[in-house]
C-alpha cells in the first residue's frame, strides 16, 4: 500500500484543455497515480501569466455557483 493513499497535493500549477490553473491532485489507489482533484483559480491562457499573478498575489479565484 502506498504511503500516498488518501493524500491531496499542495496547490500547484496544472493544465487542462481550458488552460492553466492553480489546483490540487489526489492519489488514486486503484490507478496508482495522481489525478486532478480541484481547482482554485480561473483558467489562464499561459503558464507564464498564471506564474505572474501568483507572484503578484493577484490571482482570481474560481467562483462557485
C-alpha positions in Angstrom: 0.0 0.0 0.0 1.4 3.4 -1.0 2.0 6.0 1.7 0.3 8.5 -0.6 -3.2 6.8 -0.2 -5.8 9.4 0.6 -3.4 12.2 0.1 -4.1 15.5 -1.6 -1.3 17.6 -3.1 -0.3 21.1 -2.2 -1.6 23.7 -4.6 0.2 23.5 -7.9 0.1 24.8 -11.4 -1.9 22.4 -13.6 -3.1 22.3 -17.2 -6.2 21.2 -18.9 -7.7 21.8 -22.4 -9.2 25.0 -21.0 -5.9 26.5 -19.9 -3.6 26.7 -16.9 -4.9 26.9 -13.3 -3.9 26.5 -9.7 -5.3 23.2 -8.4 -4.8 20.0 -6.5 -4.3 16.4 -7.2 -5.2 13.3 -5.2 -3.6 9.8 -5.1 -5.9 7.2 -6.7 -5.2 3.8 -5.1 -6.6 1.7 -8.0 -4.7 3.5 -10.7 -1.7 4.2 -8.5 -1.5 7.7 -9.9 -2.0 11.3 -9.1 -5.3 12.7 -10.6 -6.8 16.1 -10.8 -8.9 16.9 -7.6 -9.8 20.6 -7.5 -9.3 24.0 -9.0 -8.8 27.2 -7.0 -8.3 29.7 -9.8 -9.8 30.8 -13.0 -8.2 29.5 -16.2 -5.2 31.4 -17.6 -4.1 31.2 -21.3 -0.4 30.6 -20.4 1.7 29.2 -17.6 3.7 32.5 -17.5 0.5 34.5 -17.0 -0.5 32.4 -14.0 3.0 32.5 -12.6 3.0 36.3 -12.8 -0.4 36.7 -11.0 0.8 34.2 -8.3 4.0 36.2 -7.9 2.0 39.5 -7.6 -0.7 37.8 -5.4 -3.4 38.9 -7.8 -4.8 35.5 -8.8 -8.5 35.5 -9.5 -10.2 32.7 -7.5 -12.7 30.4 -9.1 -16.3 31.4 -8.5 -18.7 28.7 -7.3 -22.4 28.9 -8.3 
